[in-house]
Amino acid sequence: MLRVYEDMIGALRMMRGTVASIEKRDPDLGRQLRRASSSVVLNMAEGSGSFGRVRTARYRTALGSARETVACLRVAEACGYVDALHPQLFDTLDRVIGTLVRNAA
């Protein structure tokens, strides 16, 4: 299992209130954020139990979902659904993305 798996679980915990706030203002964006962020963890777990091209494909899917998670959060900030989010959340997501970039190559 990638070390950033637990980092992503922590990011999900950090986002709990944020996701709820976004869902109140924009249910579709909230659902998309929830699906994307969950997909990161689920695909990392699936990839860690796979080999070869399947592993790479799962990590690439996780990478896309991690980038989508960041985009959803940025859209929510830009639209005023939430106040500026804590930089630690984005640092964690950047670490996850960086690891996935290296492992999805």
C-alpha positions in Angstrom: 0.0 0.0 0.0 1.3 3.5 -0.8 2.2 5.5 2.2 0.0 8.4 1.0 -3.0 6.1 1.4 -3.3 7.2 5.0 -2.6 10.8 4.0 -5.6 10.6 1.7 -7.8 9.1 4.5 -6.7 12.1 6.6 -7.7 14.5 3.8 -11.1 12.9 3.6 -11.5 13.6 7.4 -10.3 17.2 6.9 -12.9 17.7 4.1 -15.9 16.3 6.0 -17.4 19.7 7.0 -16.3 21.3 3.7 -18.1 18.7 1.6 -21.3 19.1 3.7 -21.1 22.9 3.2 -20.6 22.6 -0.5 -23.5 20.1 -0.8 -25.8 22.7 0.8 -24.9 25.3 -1.9 -24.3 23.0 -4.9 -25.4 19.4 -4.4 -24.0 18.3 -7.7 -20.5 19.7 -7.0 -20.7 18.2 -3.5 -21.5 14.7 -4.9 -18.8 15.0 -7.5 -16.3 16.0 -4.8 -17.4 13.1 -2.6 -17.1 10.6 -5.5 -13.7 11.9 -6.7 -12.1 11.9 -3.2 -13.4 8.5 -2.4 -12.2 7.2 -5.8 -8.6 8.2 -4.9 -8.6 6.0 -1.8 -10.4 3.1 -3.5 -8.2 3.0 -6.6 -5.0 3.3 -4.5 -6.2 0.2 -2.5 -7.1 -1.7 -5.6 -3.8 -0.8 -7.3 -1.8 -1.9 -4.3 -3.2 -5.4 -4.8 -2.6 -5.5 -8.5 0.5 -6.0 -10.7 1.8 -4.6 -13.9 -0.5 -2.6 -16.2 -3.5 -3.1 -14.0 -1.6 -1.5 -11.0 -0.5 1.4 -13.3 -4.1 1.9 -14.5 -5.5 2.0 -11.0 -2.9 4.5 -9.9 -3.6 6.6 -13.0 -7.3 6.6 -12.2 -6.5 7.6 -8.6 -4.3 10.4 -9.9 -7.1 11.7 -12.1 -9.5 11.6 -9.2 -7.0 13.4 -6.9 -6.7 16.2 -9.4 -10.5 16.3 -9.8 -10.8 16.6 -6.0 -8.5 19.6 -6.0 -10.5 21.2 -8.9 -13.8 20.7 -7.0 -12.4 22.4 -3.9 -11.0 25.3 -6.0 -14.4 25.7 -7.8 -16.2 25.7 -4.4 -13.8 28.4 -3.2 -14.1 30.5 -6.4 -17.9 30.3 -6.3 -18.0 31.4 -2.6 -19.5 28.1 -1.4 -16.7 27.9 1.2 -14.2 30.2 2.7 -10.5 29.8 1.8 -9.6 26.2 2.7 -6.7 25.3 5.0 -3.4 25.1 3.1 -2.6 21.8 4.9 -5.4 20.2 3.0 -3.9 21.2 -0.4 -0.4 20.3 0.8 -1.7 16.8 1.6 -3.4 16.5 -1.7 -0.3 17.7 -3.5 1.8 15.0 -1.8 -0.8 12.4 -2.8 -0.7 13.7 -6.4 3.1 13.7 -6.5 3.3 10.1 -5.3 0.7 9.0 -7.8 2.5 10.7 -10.6 5.6 8.8 -9.8 3.8 5.5 -9.4 1.5 5.8 -12.4 4.3 6.3 -15.0 
